[in-house]
Amino acid sequence: MAADKPVWKDLEGYHEYDAPEMTRRSAEYLAQMKLRRSVREYDDRPVPEDVIRNCLETAITAPSGANLQPWHFTVITDAAKKHQIRTEAEVEEREFYSGKAPQEWLDALSPLGTDENKSFLEHATLIAIFAQRHGELPDGRRVKHYYVPESVGIATGFLISALHNVGLVTLTHTPSPMNFLNQICERPDSEKPYLLLVCGYPAADCKVPAFGGTRIGLDEKVTWIK
């Protein structure tokens, strides 16, 4: 079957800024994102659903291989489901901290003071992110997805930035393996759990590691070829 002929249209909504305005906007966004931190202590207050919806709408504007959008987001606010996720995640975490993880990895984590206790999973809004290996076209044809990890990673980055922009805090949580999320979230086995994003309001007495944030200078991580 021949491929569908692409449909093109004029670029809409683009606005070019002069150099000083670009510098101002980039510096303003940089200052905001430098305040982003991974948070493990959450207040129980629910996040307005329309806020989550808008942030997810932002996430799915991300570029993806052939624009096939190989992701699915499941938002979990139900207390029983969150407790179930915590229970299953802590099973994996206990194995991780009791011998599964190499000592080098445990040494890298030691400044954070993390352990198998993941109580934050019951206090925040949880967004389980799944990577879809294949999908279905509007006419019902099954289609293979390409660049799946890259596409889902970019969408996740958009989501984290959007949540930070509205004044929420987040944590990327990746218990391994995460197959229990398929059952709890009622997602098919063909979808691979990519990441569990924890988001919400920070607890009133929230603490974060003192060394966090931007620790490595730009010149150490960026090479310019002119």
Secondary structure by P-SEA (a helix, b strand, c coil): ccccbbbbbccccbbbbcaaaaaaaaaaaaaaaaacccccccccccccaaaaaaaaaaaaccccccccccbbbbbbccaaaaaaaaaaaaaaaaaaaaccccaaaaaaaccccccccccccccbbbbbbbbbcccccccbbbbbbcaaaaaaaaaaaaaaaaaaaabbbbbbccccccaaaaaaacccccccccbbbbbccccccccccccccccccccccccccc
